[in-house]
């Protein structure tokens, strides 16, 4: 858009901003912030103006289309949640020995200890200290937990560790 159209776009959007704010209160998308609502409003307005919709009746058309976009986004996020609720069934008889032993079997303990030793050997001294503190149940900062977790993931999954 040329600069004079940009000014018109900003002016038009400022007149339609109350519609965005009202819709934000009526239809909450949990993962969205204030800026996300404004950005989506700008996208809807841009698409309306690109489709040669005149300024006559624009607020009504904008309100309807913006409202529908928010409803679609809410439905999309709820569909993602339902996908997690419909996981495949587990044959409980196959895992009855694990359930009865509260998850501790000799095999799982052996695998855990082997992986722990392998991870510990691959860590640098600073991360080894963090791992020991974590296993003792000591408090780690959020950043320390995150960095330790990422370092362990890079070891277990052979990720390229180029950040240090």
MODELLER restraints for C-alpha pairs under 7 A, 6 or more apart:
rsr = mdl.restraints
at = mdl.atoms
rsr.add(forms.Gaussian(group=physical.xy_distance, feature=features.Distance(at['CA:13:A'], at['CA:42:A']), mean=6.98, stdev=0.5))
rsr.add(forms.Gaussian(group=physical.xy_distance, feature=features.Distance(at['CA:16:A'], at['CA:59:A']), mean=6.56, stdev=0.5))
rsr.add(forms.Gaussian(group=physical.xy_distance, feature=features.Distance(at['CA:19:A'], at['CA:63:A']), mean=6.45, stdev=0.5))
rsr.add(forms.Gaussian(group=physical.xy_distance, feature=features.Distance(at['CA:20:A'], at['CA:37:A']), mean=6.86, stdev=0.5))
rsr.add(forms.Gaussian(group=physical.xy_distance, feature=features.Distance(at['CA:20:A'], at['CA:38:A']), mean=6.78, stdev=0.5))
rsr.add(forms.Gaussian(group=physical.xy_distance, feature=features.Distance(at['CA:20:A'], at['CA:41:A']), mean=6.41, stdev=0.5))
rsr.add(forms.Gaussian(group=physical.xy_distance, feature=features.Distance(at['CA:23:A'], at['CA:67:A']), mean=6.73, stdev=0.5))
rsr.add(forms.Gaussian(group=physical.xy_distance, feature=features.Distance(at['CA:24:A'], at['CA:37:A']), mean=6.79, stdev=0.5))
rsr.add(forms.Gaussian(group=physical.xy_distance, feature=features.Distance(at['CA:27:A'], at['CA:70:A']), mean=6.86, stdev=0.5))
rsr.add(forms.Gaussian(group=physical.xy_distance, feature=features.Distance(at['CA:29:A'], at['CA:74:A']), mean=5.94, stdev=0.5))
rsr.add(forms.Gaussian(group=physical.xy_distance, feature=features.Distance(at['CA:41:A'], at['CA:66:A']), mean=6.49, stdev=0.5))
rsr.add(forms.Gaussian(group=physical.xy_distance, feature=features.Distance(at['CA:44:A'], at['CA:66:A']), mean=6.29, stdev=0.5))
rsr.add(forms.Gaussian(group=physical.xy_distance, feature=features.Distance(at['CA:45:A'], at['CA:62:A']), mean=6.54, stdev=0.5))
rsr.add(forms.Gaussian(group=physical.xy_distance, feature=features.Distance(at['CA:98:A'], at['CA:104:A']), mean=6.84, stdev=0.5))
rsr.add(forms.Gaussian(group=physical.xy_distance, feature=features.Distance(at['CA:98:A'], at['CA:105:A']), mean=6.69, stdev=0.5))
rsr.add(forms.Gaussian(group=physical.xy_distance, feature=features.Distance(at['CA:119:A'], at['CA:152:A']), mean=6.70, stdev=0.5))
rsr.add(forms.Gaussian(group=physical.xy_distance, feature=features.Distance(at['CA:119:A'], at['CA:155:A']), mean=6.68, stdev=0.5))
rsr.add(forms.Gaussian(group=physical.xy_distance, feature=features.Distance(at['CA:120:A'], at['CA:128:A']), mean=6.08, stdev=0.5))
rsr.add(forms.Gaussian(group=physical.xy_distance, feature=features.Distance(at['CA:127:A'], at['CA:148:A']), mean=6.39, stdev=0.5))
rsr.add(forms.Gaussian(group=physical.xy_distance, feature=features.Distance(at['CA:134:A'], at['CA:140:A']), mean=6.91, stdev=0.5))
rsr.add(forms.Gaussian(group=physical.xy_distance, feature=features.Distance(at['CA:154:A'], at['CA:160:A']), mean=6.80, stdev=0.5))
rsr.add(forms.Gaussian(group=physical.xy_distance, feature=features.Distance(at['CA:154:A'], at['CA:161:A']), mean=6.54, stdev=0.5))
